Amino acid sequence: MLAWTTSATIIGAGAEEFTFDLHIERGRVSENMSVIRVKQGDIVRLQWSTDRSIILHLHGYDIERKIEPGAIGVMEFTAHATGRFPVEVHGSPEAGGHPHGDAPLVRIEVYP
């Protein structure tokens, strides 16, 4: 159902740069990608592909991207805040906006 890859590069002072390739199919990602763990100071790049138009929001870092089929949508950030941060699907403004309540697609866990 899903092929995913992860790559890491050491960038100094113990921080690393990670790239995660995530594919959303029928509103879900692979179970083995439901939690992504990184350390504070790491640079994180989430590269999304999807089978339908979707708006994603990374809470805590306040990053929102519209992802379209056939294209790669990127969320990139430095993991400065520690904790657990969900990536959730947001509805389009036409569909009523900003629903929450469904389980997040992915949780990003940032450790000190």
C-alpha positions in Angstrom: 0.0 0.0 0.0 2.8 2.4 0.8 6.4 2.9 0.2 8.2 5.3 2.5 11.8 6.3 3.0 13.7 8.1 5.6 17.1 9.7 5.3 19.3 11.5 7.8 22.3 13.8 7.6 24.4 14.9 10.6 24.5 18.8 10.7 26.6 19.4 13.8 26.2 19.7 17.6 24.3 16.4 17.6 21.5 17.7 15.4 20.5 15.8 12.3 18.5 16.5 9.2 15.7 14.0 8.4 13.5 13.6 5.4 10.4 11.4 5.6 8.5 10.5 2.5 4.8 9.9 3.4 2.0 8.8 1.1 -1.6 9.4 2.0 -4.0 6.8 0.5 -7.7 6.8 1.3 -7.1 9.3 4.0 -4.4 7.3 5.9 -0.6 6.7 6.0 1.1 3.5 6.7 0.8 2.3 10.3 4.6 2.2 10.7 4.7 6.0 9.9 2.0 7.0 12.4 4.7 8.3 14.9 7.9 10.1 13.8 10.5 10.6 16.5 13.3 13.3 16.3 15.4 15.3 18.7 15.2 19.0 19.6 17.4 20.9 17.1 16.9 18.4 14.2 15.8 19.7 10.9 12.7 17.8 9.7 11.3 17.6 6.2 8.0 15.8 5.6 7.4 15.1 1.9 3.8 14.3 1.3 2.0 12.7 -1.7 -1.7 11.9 -1.8 -4.4 10.2 -3.9 -6.7 13.2 -3.4 -6.6 17.0 -2.7 -6.0 17.5 1.0 -5.1 20.3 3.5 -2.7 19.2 6.2 -1.8 21.1 9.4 1.1 20.5 11.7 0.0 21.7 15.1 2.4 23.4 17.5 4.6 24.5 14.6 1.6 26.0 12.8 2.5 24.8 9.3 -0.4 24.2 6.8 0.0 22.8 3.3 -2.5 21.9 0.6 -1.3 18.7 -1.1 -2.5 17.8 -4.6 -2.4 14.4 -6.3 0.7 14.0 -8.5 2.7 16.6 -6.6 4.9 16.6 -3.5 4.0 18.9 -0.7 6.8 19.7 1.8 6.6 20.7 5.4 10.1 21.7 6.7 11.0 22.9 10.2 13.6 22.9 12.8 12.4 20.9 15.8 12.8 23.7 18.4 9.8 22.8 20.6 9.7 19.5 22.5 6.5 17.4 22.8 4.0 15.6 20.7 2.6 17.4 17.6 -0.2 16.0 15.5 -0.5 16.4 11.7 -4.2 16.6 11.0 -6.4 16.9 7.9 -8.2 20.1 7.7 -11.4 20.7 5.7 -11.5 23.1 2.9 -13.1 26.5 3.6 -16.0 25.5 1.4 -16.6 22.3 3.4 -16.8 24.1 6.8 -13.2 24.7 7.5 -11.2 23.4 10.4 -12.6 20.1 11.7 -10.8 18.2 14.5 -11.7 15.0 16.2 -10.4 12.4 13.8 -7.2 10.7 14.8 -4.2 12.6 13.4 -2.5 11.2 10.3 0.9 11.4 12.0 2.3 12.4 15.3 5.7 14.1 15.5 7.5 13.5 18.8 10.4 15.8 19.6 12.7 14.8 22.4 15.2 17.0 24.3 
